[in-house]
Amino acid sequence: MKRADSLLAGVFRELGIEDGVKLGEMRRRWNSLFRKPLPSHMAPALLSRGELLIVVDSPVWLQELRFRQDDILRKLRPFRVEAVRFKLGKVSLNVSSDAQHRAPQKKSRTLDGGELSLIEDTVLPVDDAELRETIRSAIGKAILAGKTKC
């Protein structure tokens, strides 16, 4: 019997999506590959023919990561990464496999009676039920996001 990933690797290669699949897996496991605080200052951006482009959030971290380049390459070998390049940019990596690395979720607040009353008074003159619900939802979201004052 053969492992499924060994069979799929050939299919991915034939379709030309092998690098994209590897990059997706790398992003999923990024926080577990490196010790804090590294993952919060760098993120994989593009993988092409064994070369990984890593976005870094500041010049100071860019310099630090250049010093750690050999260690980074060693940790990325399972993904067949042979070289890394660094680029300054906005680091955004929302995918994490470990619950401990996930950002704590904000407590959600609900609309109070006065806010609900204001929304209902606002949508009351709208005849179309679907439009009325859309407006009701939009106003509620705007209030909860702090985009409007009641």
C-alpha positions, -999 to +999 in steps of 0.1 A: +000+000+000+011+035-008+005+066+013-021+090-001+002+120+000+028+102-021+001+095-047-013+130-046+021+146-049+023+134-085-011+147-093-003+181-077+029+183-097+011+174-130-016+201-123+011+227-115-002+233-080+024+215-059+040+247-047+006+261-037-003+230-018+030+231+001+026+268+008-009+262+022+004+234+045+033+256+056+009+284+065-012+260+085+017+248+105+037+281+106+031+288+143+043+254+153+074+255+131+090+284+149+092+295+185+076+328+196+080+356+188+092+347+153+059+337+137+043+370+146+069+389+127+072+369+096+048+350+073+053+328+041+041+347+011+051+328-021+067+295-028+082+289-063+106+262-074+119+256-039+124+293-030+102+308-003+095+345+000+089+355+036+073+388+045+088+405+075+071+433+095+101+455+103+137+463+093+149+451+127+133+417+123+145+415+087+181+418+099+175+393+127+159+367+103+189+371+079+211+360+108+187+330+114+184+321+077+202+287+081+179+277+110+148+288+091+159+267+061+165+237+083+129+239+097+115+243+062+133+213+046+102+190+050+085+213+025+114+210+001+124+247+006+159+252-007+162+290-004+145+318+014+142+355+006+129+382+029+107+412+020+094+440+042+056+441+043+025+435+063+025+402+081-008+385+082-011+349+090-045+340+102-042+302+100-030+283+130-032+246+139-026+251+176-054+266+197-027+281+220-015+303+192-049+317+183-057+352+193-082+353+221-117+362+208-133+394+220-164+391+241-193+399+219-217+425+231-253+426+222-275+456+214-292+471+244-329+480+245-324+517+235-303+507+205-328+480+194-356+506+197-337+531+176-331+505+149-368+495+149-379+532+147-355+537+118-367+507+097-404+510+105-412+531+074-396+507+050-423+486+033-401+459+017-394+432+043-361+420+028-348+456+026-360+463+061-341+433+074-309+443+055-311+478+069-318+465+104-287+442+102-264+469+088-274+494+115-269+468+142-235+458+129-225+495+127-235+502+163-216+471+175-185+480+156-186+515+171-190+531+137-220+551+148-233+568+180-268+564+192 
